[in-house]
Amino acid sequence: MGIENFTAFAFTALLFIMTPGMDTIFVLNKTISQGKTSGAYAALGVNAGIIIHTLFAALGLSILVAQSGYAFTAIKYIGALYIIYLGIMQLRKKLDPTLNQNNIPSKTTRKNNFVSGFMTNALNPKVALFFLAFFPQFITPTQLQNPIPFIILGLTYTVMGIVWYLCLTYFAGTFSKKFQESKNANLYINKFSGMIFILMGIGIALG
């Protein structure tokens, strides 16, 4: 398949996935404030964004974006503004009216969590640059123009990411009921995560 040292790739990818970052904060916030179901949809959305970057890398579109200063800057600022927007919405957020008495999120809430997770990753050009720098190290040089190795590595990365974030969601979900029962705790975590998102968005814009 044109892949070298797959075991080393899997181990290194797992370390990257487990390293706390914006995706981790996003999934944890949705899990603790809204429950395991919301966290699971957020996790699926985040990893759907990874699939998009995988396809772009496989088709060579990521290289075009990286080489085009205008395209890279435009995507970077759009992504940064979207993340800042999410942060502002978190700061303004009150108790979620879409949660019923059993703390089960509505279809609209689940969809919004998935879309938000997807957009935070898909609109981050630094993820595309990371894949362009990381994946070729495990692809046979003569196969770098072949999209198949990129797709295999990308799907492997995605599956590992889904498993990790779902495990994270499961364990974090044990705290969700306590936060949902406490109005103040729920509001505090929304404000805290909102500030983190705004700072990350600013960091992306300035980086």
Sequence and secondary structure as in RCSB ss.txt:
>XXXX:A:sequence
MGIENFTAFAFTALLFIMTPGMDTIFVLNKTISQGKTSGAYAALGVNAGIIIHTLFAALGLSILVAQSGYAFTAI
KYIGALYIIYLGIMQLRKKLDPTLNQNNIPSKTTRKNNFVSGFMTNALNPKVALFFLAFFPQFITPTQLQNPIPF
IILGLTYTVMGIVWYLCLTYFAGTFSKKFQESKNANLYINKFSGMIFILMGIGIALG
>XXXX:A:secstr
  B  HHHHHHHHHHHHHS  HHHHHHHHHHHHH HHHHHHHHHHHHHHHHHHHHHHHHTHHHHHHH HHHHHHH
HHHHHHHHHHHHHHHHH  S TT  TT    HHHHHHHHHHHHHHHHT HHHHHHHHHHGGGGB GGGTT HHHH
HHHHHHHHHHHHHHHHHHHHHHHHHHHHHHH HHHHHHHHHHHHHHHHHHHHHHHH 
